[in-house]
């Protein structure tokens, strides 16, 4: 039980800052491009799916 919680917290602590930097870079350098918008939506959708999968494990 505690190992699952530790893995969840470590994943959140590592994944969120990296995802934030990626989304910031996409917004700053490619916000007018259609392909960047599609990539951002796919990334956010996949991230949400992974987050909910981790919550309900």
PyMOL Python script that loads the backbone (N, CA, C, O; Angstrom):
from pymol import cmd

cmd.read_pdbstr("""\
ATOM      1  N   UNK A   1       0.827  -1.198   0.000  1.00  0.00           N
ATOM      2  CA  UNK A   1       0.000   0.000   0.000  1.00  0.00           C
ATOM      3  C   UNK A   1       0.867   1.256   0.000  1.00  0.00           C
ATOM      4  O   UNK A   1       0.643   2.170  -0.794  1.00  0.00           O
ATOM      5  N   UNK A   2       1.846   1.299   0.883  1.00  0.00           N
ATOM      6  CA  UNK A   2       2.675   2.496   0.970  1.00  0.00           C
ATOM      7  C   UNK A   2       3.573   2.654  -0.253  1.00  0.00           C
ATOM      8  O   UNK A   2       3.876   3.774  -0.665  1.00  0.00           O
ATOM      9  N   UNK A   3       3.995   1.535  -0.829  1.00  0.00           N
ATOM     10  CA  UNK A   3       4.829   1.603  -2.026  1.00  0.00           C
ATOM     11  C   UNK A   3       4.054   2.220  -3.187  1.00  0.00           C
ATOM     12  O   UNK A   3       4.617   3.004  -3.951  1.00  0.00           O
ATOM     13  N   UNK A   4       2.784   1.883  -3.329  1.00  0.00           N
ATOM     14  CA  UNK A   4       1.957   2.476  -4.379  1.00  0.00           C
ATOM     15  C   UNK A   4       1.835   3.985  -4.193  1.00  0.00           C
ATOM     16  O   UNK A   4       1.897   4.742  -5.162  1.00  0.00           O
ATOM     17  N   UNK A   5       1.665   4.410  -2.968  1.00  0.00           N
ATOM     18  CA  UNK A   5       1.546   5.836  -2.683  1.00  0.00           C
ATOM     19  C   UNK A   5       2.849   6.564  -2.969  1.00  0.00           C
ATOM     20  O   UNK A   5       2.831   7.668  -3.515  1.00  0.00           O
ATOM     21  N   UNK A   6       3.960   5.975  -2.616  1.00  0.00           N
ATOM     22  CA  UNK A   6       5.254   6.596  -2.871  1.00  0.00           C
ATOM     23  C   UNK A   6       5.510   6.713  -4.372  1.00  0.00           C
ATOM     24  O   UNK A   6       5.987   7.745  -4.847  1.00  0.00           O
ATOM     25  N   UNK A   7       5.195   5.662  -5.111  1.00  0.00           N
ATOM     26  CA  UNK A   7       5.365   5.707  -6.565  1.00  0.00           C
ATOM     27  C   UNK A   7       4.459   6.764  -7.176  1.00  0.00           C
ATOM     28  O   UNK A   7       4.884   7.485  -8.079  1.00  0.00           O
ATOM     29  N   UNK A   8       3.224   6.875  -6.708  1.00  0.00           N
ATOM     30  CA  UNK A   8       2.283   7.871  -7.214  1.00  0.00           C
ATOM     31  C   UNK A   8       2.801   9.280  -6.950  1.00  0.00           C
ATOM     32  O   UNK A   8       2.777  10.123  -7.848  1.00  0.00           O
ATOM     33  N   UNK A   9       3.262   9.543  -5.755  1.00  0.00           N
ATOM     34  CA  UNK A   9       3.751  10.882  -5.396  1.00  0.00           C
ATOM     35  C   UNK A   9       5.008  11.227  -6.188  1.00  0.00           C
ATOM     36  O   UNK A   9       5.135  12.346  -6.686  1.00  0.00           O
ATOM     37  N   UNK A  10       5.933  10.285  -6.310  1.00  0.00           N
ATOM     38  CA  UNK A  10       7.141  10.544  -7.086  1.00  0.00           C
ATOM     39  C   UNK A  10       6.829  10.794  -8.559  1.00  0.00           C
ATOM     40  O   UNK A  10       7.437  11.657  -9.193  1.00  0.00           O
ATOM     41  N   UNK A  11       5.895  10.045  -9.087  1.00  0.00           N
ATOM     42  CA  UNK A  11       5.500  10.252 -10.483  1.00  0.00           C
ATOM     43  C   UNK A  11       4.906  11.638 -10.677  1.00  0.00           C
ATOM     44  O   UNK A  11       5.233  12.322 -11.647  1.00  0.00           O
ATOM     45  N   UNK A  12       4.054  12.050  -9.783  1.00  0.00           N
ATOM     46  CA  UNK A  12       3.448  13.381  -9.873  1.00  0.00           C
ATOM     47  C   UNK A  12       4.517  14.464  -9.745  1.00  0.00           C
ATOM     48  O   UNK A  12       4.502  15.442 -10.492  1.00  0.00           O
ATOM     49  N   UNK A  13       5.444  14.294  -8.800  1.00  0.00           N
ATOM     50  CA  UNK A  13       6.484  15.300  -8.577  1.00  0.00           C
ATOM     51  C   UNK A  13       7.446  15.422  -9.758  1.00  0.00           C
ATOM     52  O   UNK A  13       8.000  16.498  -9.985  1.00  0.00           O
ATOM     53  N   UNK A  14       7.652  14.363 -10.499  1.00  0.00           N
ATOM     54  CA  UNK A  14       8.544  14.408 -11.654  1.00  0.00           C
ATOM     55  C   UNK A  14       7.764  14.798 -12.920  1.00  0.00           C
ATOM     56  O   UNK A  14       8.250  15.596 -13.721  1.00  0.00           O
ATOM     57  N   UNK A  15       6.584  14.253 -13.100  1.00  0.00           N
ATOM     58  CA  UNK A  15       5.841  14.417 -14.347  1.00  0.00           C
ATOM     59  C   UNK A  15       5.261  15.825 -14.500  1.00  0.00           C
ATOM     60  O   UNK A  15       5.308  16.390 -15.593  1.00  0.00           O
ATOM     61  N   UNK A  16       4.727  16.387 -13.448  1.00  0.00           N
ATOM     62  CA  UNK A  16       4.080  17.693 -13.566  1.00  0.00           C
ATOM     63  C   UNK A  16       5.030  18.815 -13.986  1.00  0.00           C
ATOM     64  O   UNK A  16       4.685  19.581 -14.886  1.00  0.00           O
ATOM     65  N   UNK A  17       6.204  18.946 -13.380  1.00  0.00           N
ATOM     66  CA  UNK A  17       7.103  20.010 -13.856  1.00  0.00           C
ATOM     67  C   UNK A  17       7.563  19.820 -15.303  1.00  0.00           C
ATOM     68  O   UNK A  17       7.658  20.784 -16.063  1.00  0.00           O
ATOM     69  N   UNK A  18       7.845  18.579 -15.674  1.00  0.00           N
ATOM     70  CA  UNK A  18       8.277  18.314 -17.050  1.00  0.00           C
ATOM     71  C   UNK A  18       7.142  18.617 -18.025  1.00  0.00           C
ATOM     72  O   UNK A  18       7.372  19.206 -19.081  1.00  0.00           O
ATOM     73  N   UNK A  19       5.940  18.225 -17.683  1.00  0.00           N
ATOM     74  CA  UNK A  19       4.786  18.503 -18.544  1.00  0.00           C
ATOM     75  C   UNK A  19       4.529  20.009 -18.625  1.00  0.00           C
ATOM     76  O   UNK A  19       4.172  20.522 -19.686  1.00  0.00           O
ATOM     77  N   UNK A  20       4.707  20.709 -17.517  1.00  0.00           N
ATOM     78  CA  UNK A  20       4.524  22.158 -17.517  1.00  0.00           C
ATOM     79  C   UNK A  20       5.504  22.862 -18.433  1.00  0.00           C
ATOM     80  O   UNK A  20       5.128  23.783 -19.159  1.00  0.00           O
ATOM     81  N   UNK A  21       6.751  22.438 -18.405  1.00  0.00           N
ATOM     82  CA  UNK A  21       7.762  23.028 -19.287  1.00  0.00           C
ATOM     83  C   UNK A  21       7.431  22.739 -20.746  1.00  0.00           C
ATOM     84  O   UNK A  21       7.543  23.621 -21.597  1.00  0.00           O
ATOM     85  N   UNK A  22       7.032  21.530 -21.031  1.00  0.00           N
ATOM     86  CA  UNK A  22       6.671  21.157 -22.406  1.00  0.00           C
ATOM     87  C   UNK A  22       5.488  21.984 -22.900  1.00  0.00           C
ATOM     88  O   UNK A  22       5.520  22.501 -24.016  1.00  0.00           O
ATOM     89  N   UNK A  23       4.460  22.112 -22.093  1.00  0.00           N
ATOM     90  CA  UNK A  23       3.290  22.893 -22.506  1.00  0.00           C
ATOM     91  C   UNK A  23       3.627  24.371 -22.664  1.00  0.00           C
ATOM     92  O   UNK A  23       3.109  25.034 -23.562  1.00  0.00           O
ATOM     93  N   UNK A  24       4.498  24.893 -21.790  1.00  0.00           N
ATOM     94  CA  UNK A  24       4.930  26.287 -21.914  1.00  0.00           C
ATOM     95  C   UNK A  24       5.690  26.505 -23.225  1.00  0.00           C
ATOM     96  O   UNK A  24       5.448  27.485 -23.930  1.00  0.00           O
ATOM     97  N   UNK A  25       6.600  25.596 -23.545  1.00  0.00           N
ATOM     98  CA  UNK A  25       7.375  25.731 -24.780  1.00  0.00           C
ATOM     99  C   UNK A  25       6.461  25.638 -25.998  1.00  0.00           C
ATOM    100  O   UNK A  25       6.627  26.391 -26.958  1.00  0.00           O
ATOM    101  N   UNK A  26       5.500  24.719 -25.966  1.00  0.00           N
ATOM    102  CA  UNK A  26       4.560  24.613 -27.087  1.00  0.00           C
ATOM    103  C   UNK A  26       3.757  25.892 -27.235  1.00  0.00           C
ATOM    104  O   UNK A  26       3.514  26.350 -28.352  1.00  0.00           O
ATOM    105  N   UNK A  27       3.343  26.472 -26.118  1.00  0.00           N
ATOM    106  CA  UNK A  27       2.537  27.690 -26.181  1.00  0.00           C
ATOM    107  C   UNK A  27       3.381  28.868 -26.673  1.00  0.00           C
ATOM    108  O   UNK A  27       2.917  29.674 -27.479  1.00  0.00           O
ATOM    109  N   UNK A  28       4.602  28.963 -26.195  1.00  0.00           N
ATOM    110  CA  UNK A  28       5.435  30.113 -26.538  1.00  0.00           C
ATOM    111  C   UNK A  28       5.901  30.075 -27.987  1.00  0.00           C
ATOM    112  O   UNK A  28       5.903  31.108 -28.657  1.00  0.00           O
ATOM    113  N   UNK A  29       6.294  28.912 -28.479  1.00  0.00           N
ATOM    114  CA  UNK A  29       6.924  28.842 -29.785  1.00  0.00           C
ATOM    115  C   UNK A  29       6.028  28.302 -30.899  1.00  0.00           C
ATOM    116  O   UNK A  29       6.405  28.379 -32.068  1.00  0.00           O
ATOM    117  N   UNK A  30       4.863  27.763 -30.573  1.00  0.00           N
ATOM    118  CA  UNK A  30       4.068  27.188 -31.647  1.00  0.00           C
ATOM    119  C   UNK A  30       2.572  27.316 -31.467  1.00  0.00           C
ATOM    120  O   UNK A  30       1.820  26.465 -31.944  1.00  0.00           O
ATOM    121  N   UNK A  31       2.121  28.359 -30.791  1.00  0.00           N
ATOM    122  CA  UNK A  31       0.688  28.442 -30.484  1.00  0.00           C
ATOM    123  C   UNK A  31      -0.172  28.724 -31.710  1.00  0.00           C
ATOM    124  O   UNK A  31      -1.385  28.523 -31.661  1.00  0.00           O
ATOM    125  N   UNK A  32       0.420  29.184 -32.806  1.00  0.00           N
ATOM    126  CA  UNK A  32      -0.376  29.476 -34.000  1.00  0.00           C
ATOM    127  C   UNK A  32      -0.432  28.306 -34.976  1.00  0.00           C
ATOM    128  O   UNK A  32      -1.168  28.356 -35.962  1.00  0.00           O
ATOM    129  N   UNK A  33       0.334  27.265 -34.712  1.00  0.00           N
ATOM    130  CA  UNK A  33       0.387  26.139 -35.642  1.00  0.00           C
ATOM    131  C   UNK A  33      -0.663  25.093 -35.270  1.00  0.00           C
ATOM    132  O   UNK A  33      -0.865  24.778 -34.097  1.00  0.00           O
ATOM    133  N   UNK A  34      -1.313  24.573 -36.282  1.00  0.00           N
ATOM    134  CA  UNK A  34      -2.376  23.583 -36.085  1.00  0.00           C
ATOM    135  C   UNK A  34      -1.811  22.267 -35.546  1.00  0.00           C
ATOM    136  O   UNK A  34      -2.431  21.630 -34.694  1.00  0.00           O
ATOM    137  N   UNK A  35      -0.650  21.861 -36.032  1.00  0.00           N
ATOM    138  CA  UNK A  35      -0.045  20.598 -35.593  1.00  0.00           C
ATOM    139  C   UNK A  35       0.320  20.640 -34.110  1.00  0.00           C
ATOM    140  O   UNK A  35       0.185  19.637 -33.408  1.00  0.00           O
ATOM    141  N   UNK A  36       0.777  21.785 -33.637  1.00  0.00           N
ATOM    142  CA  UNK A  36       1.117  21.924 -32.222  1.00  0.00           C
ATOM    143  C   UNK A  36      -0.139  21.830 -31.369  1.00  0.00           C
ATOM    144  O   UNK A  36      -0.111  21.248 -30.285  1.00  0.00           O
ATOM    145  N   UNK A  37      -1.222  22.389 -31.841  1.00  0.00           N
ATOM    146  CA  UNK A  37      -2.492  22.309 -31.121  1.00  0.00           C
ATOM    147  C   UNK A  37      -2.961  20.858 -31.011  1.00  0.00           C
ATOM    148  O   UNK A  37      -3.431  20.432 -29.956  1.00  0.00           O
ATOM    149  N   UNK A  38      -2.833  20.111 -32.088  1.00  0.00           N
ATOM    150  CA  UNK A  38      -3.221  18.696 -32.063  1.00  0.00           C
ATOM    151  C   UNK A  38      -2.327  17.920 -31.097  1.00  0.00           C
ATOM    152  O   UNK A  38      -2.816  17.115 -30.304  1.00  0.00           O
ATOM    153  N   UNK A  39      -1.009  18.165 -31.165  1.00  0.00           N
ATOM    154  CA  UNK A  39      -0.070  17.476 -30.270  1.00  0.00           C
ATOM    155  C   UNK A  39      -0.366  17.802 -28.814  1.00  0.00           C
ATOM    156  O   UNK A  39      -0.304  16.921 -27.957  1.00  0.00           O
ATOM    157  N   UNK A  40      -0.688  19.058 -28.526  1.00  0.00           N
ATOM    158  CA  UNK A  40      -0.993  19.460 -27.149  1.00  0.00           C
ATOM    159  C   UNK A  40      -2.262  18.769 -26.645  1.00  0.00           C
ATOM    160  O   UNK A  40      -2.318  18.332 -25.496  1.00  0.00           O
ATOM    161  N   UNK A  41      -3.262  18.672 -27.490  1.00  0.00           N
ATOM    162  CA  UNK A  41      -4.512  18.002 -27.082  1.00  0.00           C
ATOM    163  C   UNK A  41      -4.300  16.510 -26.839  1.00  0.00           C
ATOM    164  O   UNK A  41      -4.831  15.950 -25.880  1.00  0.00           O
ATOM    165  N   UNK A  42      -3.526  15.873 -27.709  1.00  0.00           N
ATOM    166  CA  UNK A  42      -3.240  14.451 -27.531  1.00  0.00           C
ATOM    167  C   UNK A  42      -2.439  14.233 -26.257  1.00  0.00           C
ATOM    168  O   UNK A  42      -2.714  13.301 -25.501  1.00  0.00           O
ATOM    169  N   UNK A  43      -1.456  15.079 -26.017  1.00  0.00           N
ATOM    170  CA  UNK A  43      -0.635  14.968 -24.810  1.00  0.00           C
ATOM    171  C   UNK A  43      -1.478  15.147 -23.545  1.00  0.00           C
ATOM    172  O   UNK A  43      -1.355  14.366 -22.601  1.00  0.00           O
ATOM    173  N   UNK A  44      -2.322  16.158 -23.524  1.00  0.00           N
ATOM    174  CA  UNK A  44      -3.165  16.397 -22.346  1.00  0.00           C
ATOM    175  C   UNK A  44      -4.185  15.277 -22.142  1.00  0.00           C
ATOM    176  O   UNK A  44      -4.456  14.881 -21.008  1.00  0.00           O
ATOM    177  N   UNK A  45      -4.743  14.772 -23.224  1.00  0.00           N
ATOM    178  CA  UNK A  45      -5.677  13.649 -23.111  1.00  0.00           C
ATOM    179  C   UNK A  45      -4.996  12.401 -22.578  1.00  0.00           C
ATOM    180  O   UNK A  45      -5.527  11.726 -21.696  1.00  0.00           O
ATOM    181  N   UNK A  46      -3.831  12.096 -23.107  1.00  0.00           N
ATOM    182  CA  UNK A  46      -3.073  10.945 -22.622  1.00  0.00           C
ATOM    183  C   UNK A  46      -2.645  11.111 -21.178  1.00  0.00           C
ATOM    184  O   UNK A  46      -2.662  10.152 -20.408  1.00  0.00           O
ATOM    185  N   UNK A  47      -2.262  12.324 -20.808  1.00  0.00           N
ATOM    186  CA  UNK A  47      -1.878  12.586 -19.424  1.00  0.00           C
ATOM    187  C   UNK A  47      -3.062  12.390 -18.479  1.00  0.00           C
ATOM    188  O   UNK A  47      -2.910  11.835 -17.391  1.00  0.00           O
ATOM    189  N   UNK A  48      -4.226  12.844 -18.897  1.00  0.00           N
ATOM    190  CA  UNK A  48      -5.419  12.669 -18.065  1.00  0.00           C
ATOM    191  C   UNK A  48      -5.769  11.191 -17.906  1.00  0.00           C
ATOM    192  O   UNK A  48      -6.125  10.745 -16.816  1.00  0.00           O
ATOM    193  N   UNK A  49      -5.666  10.445 -18.987  1.00  0.00           N
ATOM    194  CA  UNK A  49      -5.950   9.010 -18.914  1.00  0.00           C
ATOM    195  C   UNK A  49      -4.972   8.314 -17.970  1.00  0.00           C
ATOM    196  O   UNK A  49      -5.382   7.499 -17.144  1.00  0.00           O
ATOM    197  N   UNK A  50      -3.686   8.631 -18.088  1.00  0.00           N
ATOM    198  CA  UNK A  50      -2.691   8.034 -17.195  1.00  0.00           C
ATOM    199  C   UNK A  50      -2.935   8.412 -15.739  1.00  0.00           C
ATOM    200  O   UNK A  50      -2.794   7.576 -14.847  1.00  0.00           O
ATOM    201  N   UNK A  51      -3.302   9.675 -15.493  1.00  0.00           N
ATOM    202  CA  UNK A  51      -3.560  10.123 -14.132  1.00  0.00           C
ATOM    203  C   UNK A  51      -4.735   9.370 -13.518  1.00  0.00           C
ATOM    204  O   UNK A  51      -4.656   8.916 -12.377  1.00  0.00           O
ATOM    205  N   UNK A  52      -5.818   9.238 -14.268  1.00  0.00           N
ATOM    206  CA  UNK A  52      -6.981   8.524 -13.727  1.00  0.00           C
ATOM    207  C   UNK A  52      -6.709   7.031 -13.581  1.00  0.00           C
ATOM    208  O   UNK A  52      -7.237   6.390 -12.672  1.00  0.00           O
ATOM    209  N   UNK A  53      -5.891   6.476 -14.469  1.00  0.00           N
ATOM    210  CA  UNK A  53      -5.490   5.083 -14.326  1.00  0.00           C
ATOM    211  C   UNK A  53      -4.701   4.887 -13.034  1.00  0.00           C
ATOM    212  O   UNK A  53      -4.904   3.905 -12.320  1.00  0.00           O
ATOM    213  N   UNK A  54      -3.808   5.818 -12.738  1.00  0.00           N
ATOM    214  CA  UNK A  54      -3.012   5.724 -11.503  1.00  0.00           C
ATOM    215  C   UNK A  54      -3.896   5.920 -10.274  1.00  0.00           C
ATOM    216  O   UNK A  54      -3.665   5.288  -9.243  1.00  0.00           O
ATOM    217  N   UNK A  55      -4.895   6.778 -10.367  1.00  0.00           N
ATOM    218  CA  UNK A  55      -5.778   7.000  -9.224  1.00  0.00           C
ATOM    219  C   UNK A  55      -6.581   5.757  -8.864  1.00  0.00           C
ATOM    220  O   UNK A  55      -6.791   5.468  -7.686  1.00  0.00           O
ATOM    221  N   UNK A  56      -7.027   5.026  -9.872  1.00  0.00           N
ATOM    222  CA  UNK A  56      -7.920   3.899  -9.622  1.00  0.00           C
ATOM    223  C   UNK A  56      -7.217   2.547  -9.614  1.00  0.00           C
ATOM    224  O   UNK A  56      -7.872   1.507  -9.680  1.00  0.00           O
ATOM    225  N   UNK A  57      -5.883   2.554  -9.532  1.00  0.00           N
ATOM    226  CA  UNK A  57      -5.146   1.289  -9.418  1.00  0.00           C
ATOM    227  C   UNK A  57      -5.291   0.696  -8.057  1.00  0.00           C
ATOM    228  O   UNK A  57      -4.736  -0.369  -7.785  1.00  0.00           O
TER     229      UNK A  57
END
""", "prot")
cmd.dss("prot")
cmd.show_as("cartoon", "prot")
cmd.util.cbc("prot")
cmd.orient("prot")
